Amino acid sequence: MDVTLHLAQDPAADALLGRSPLAALTGMLLDQQIPMEWAFKGPRTIADRLGTEDLDAHEIAAMDPEAFAALLADKPAVHRYPGSMAKRVQQLCQYLVEHYDGDAEAVWRDAGSGPELLRRLQELPGFGKQKAQIFLALLGKRLGVTPEGWREAAGAYGEPDSFRSVADITGPESLAKVRAHKQEMKAAAKAAKAARKN
């Protein structure tokens, strides 16, 4: 895996995401309740603070939880909720160590079909169906991981030429389109909620 991603909009952070399966999974895990670029810059920040070039699932899984939480909370914090997200990142790494010998890429390397890959992603701690589908779309659209039926398994996120999620971002222009789509979705959800109240 060695591609150029444009999720953090930061060359060093994006380079790590493009070559490190664990960094890509960690960025996706962090991508909630904060701006996307902040989330996907997180893996690079964590690696820098650990003094390493890449993330290592064995190392993170074995760290003292308080020390790891402090590492994420250090200014500037890796996430708005550094304590709970540190716990989630460690749970993800512990799961990868237990089920895949710490090799994040093994989650998708030999997946025989889109539905199987979606199931494997949903089994990861912190990955619900939507997050798993978005990551599956990212694997298919940007990282060349295309088992049979991947687009269908990714649902709407797998649609070609769409601007729904991080899977569709190739630079600043597409980032703006994805942002606009997300704002439309939020507005529609808000309107539907208001309509239900009346």
C-alpha positions in Angstrom: 0.0 0.0 0.0 1.6 3.2 -1.1 -0.7 5.8 -2.6 -1.2 9.5 -2.2 -4.2 10.4 -0.1 -5.5 13.9 0.5 -7.5 13.5 3.7 -5.4 15.5 6.2 -4.5 18.2 3.6 -1.0 17.9 5.2 1.7 16.3 3.1 3.4 14.4 5.9 0.2 13.2 7.4 -1.3 12.2 4.0 1.9 10.3 3.1 1.6 8.2 6.3 -2.1 7.5 5.6 -1.1 6.4 2.0 1.6 3.9 3.1 0.3 2.7 6.5 -2.8 0.5 6.8 -2.9 1.1 10.6 -2.7 4.9 10.1 -5.6 4.8 7.6 -7.7 2.7 10.0 -6.8 5.0 12.9 -7.7 8.1 11.0 -11.0 6.7 10.1 -11.6 5.7 13.7 -10.9 9.3 14.8 -13.1 10.8 12.2 -16.1 11.7 14.3 -17.2 15.0 16.0 -14.2 16.9 14.7 -13.2 18.2 11.2 -12.0 15.4 8.9 -8.6 17.0 8.3 -8.0 17.0 12.1 -9.0 13.4 12.4 -6.8 12.2 9.6 -3.8 14.2 10.8 -4.1 12.3 14.1 -2.1 9.2 13.1 0.9 11.4 12.1 0.7 13.3 15.3 0.6 10.0 17.3 3.6 8.6 15.4 5.5 11.8 16.0 4.8 11.8 19.7 5.9 8.1 19.9 9.1 9.1 18.0 8.3 6.6 15.2 7.8 6.8 11.4 4.7 4.5 11.5 2.2 3.2 14.0 2.7 -0.2 15.5 -0.4 -2.1 16.7 1.7 -4.2 19.2 3.4 -1.1 20.7 0.1 0.9 21.1 -1.8 -2.1 22.4 0.8 -2.7 25.1 1.1 0.9 26.2 -0.1 2.1 29.6 -3.6 3.5 29.0 -3.0 6.6 31.0 0.3 7.3 29.3 -1.4 6.8 25.9 -4.3 9.1 26.8 -1.8 11.8 27.9 0.0 11.5 24.6 -3.3 12.2 22.7 -4.3 15.0 25.1 -1.0 16.8 24.8 -1.5 20.2 23.1 -2.6 20.4 20.3 -4.9 17.5 21.2 -5.3 14.7 18.7 -9.1 14.8 19.2 -11.8 16.8 21.0 -12.2 13.8 23.3 -8.6 12.6 23.7 -9.3 10.3 26.6 -12.1 8.3 25.1 -10.5 8.2 21.6 -7.1 7.0 23.1 -9.1 4.1 24.6 -10.7 3.4 21.2 -7.4 3.5 19.4 -5.9 1.1 21.9 -8.9 -1.3 21.6 -8.5 -1.2 17.8 -4.8 -2.1 18.1 -5.5 -4.8 20.7 -8.1 -6.3 18.4 -5.7 -6.3 15.5 -3.0 -7.9 17.6 -5.4 -10.6 18.8 -7.1 -11.4 15.4 -4.5 -10.3 12.8 -1.1 -10.5 14.6 -1.0 -6.7 14.6 -1.1 -6.5 10.7 -3.9 -4.0 9.9 -3.6 -4.8 6.1 -4.6 -8.4 6.8 -8.1 -7.1 7.5 -8.6 -6.7 3.8 -5.6 -8.4 2.1 -7.4 -11.7 1.5 -11.0 -10.8 1.8 -12.9 -12.9 -0.8 -15.8 -10.5 -1.4 -17.2 -7.1 -0.6 -19.7 -8.4 2.0 -16.9 -10.4 3.7 -14.7 -7.3 3.9 -17.6 -5.2 5.2 -18.2 -7.8 7.9 -14.5 -7.8 8.9 -14.5 -4.0 9.1 -17.7 -3.9 11.2 -16.0 -6.4 13.6 -13.3 -3.8 14.4 -13.9 -1.9 17.6 -15.3 1.6 16.9 -16.5 0.7 13.4 -20.3 0.7 13.0 -21.9 -0.1 9.7 -21.6 3.5 8.2 -18.0 3.9 9.2 -17.2 0.4 7.8 -18.9 1.2 4.5 -17.1 4.5 4.2 -13.7 2.8 4.8 -14.6 0.1 2.4 -15.3 2.7 -0.2 -12.0 4.4 0.6 -10.2 1.1 0.1 -12.0 0.5 -3.2 -11.8 4.0 -4.7 -8.4 5.2 -3.4 -6.3 2.1 -2.4 -7.1 -0.4 -5.1 -8.7 -3.0 -2.8 -11.6 -4.2 -4.9 -12.9 -7.6 -4.0 -16.0 -8.7 -5.9 -19.1 -6.8 -4.8 -17.2 -4.1 -2.9 -19.3 -1.2 -4.4 -22.6 -2.9 -3.4 -21.2 -3.7 0.1 -20.2 0.0 0.5 -23.7 1.1 -0.3 -24.1 4.7 -1.5 -20.5 5.4 -0.5 -19.4 3.0 -3.2 -21.1 4.9 -6.0 -18.7 6.2 -8.7 -18.4 10.0 -9.2 -20.1 10.8 -5.9 -19.0 13.3 -3.2 -20.4 11.6 -0.1 -17.4 10.8 2.1 -13.6 10.8 2.7 -13.5 8.0 0.0 -14.3 10.7 -2.7 -11.6 13.2 -1.7 -8.7 13.7 -4.1 -7.9 17.3 -3.3 -9.3 20.7 -2.1 -12.0 20.9 -4.8 -13.5 17.5 -4.0 -13.1 18.2 -0.3 -15.3 21.2 -0.7 -17.9 19.1 -2.6 -18.0 16.5 0.2 -18.4 19.2 2.8 -21.3 20.7 0.9 -22.9 17.3 0.6 -22.6 16.7 4.4 -24.1 20.1 5.1 -27.1 19.3 2.8 -27.5 15.9 4.7 -27.5 17.7 8.1 -30.0 20.3 6.9 -32.3 17.6 5.5 -32.1 15.6 8.8 -32.8 18.7 10.8 -35.8 19.6 8.6 -37.1 16.0 8.9 -36.8 16.1 12.7 -38.7 19.5 12.8 -41.4 18.1 10.5 -41.9 15.1 12.9 -42.3 17.4 15.9 -45.1 19.4 14.2 
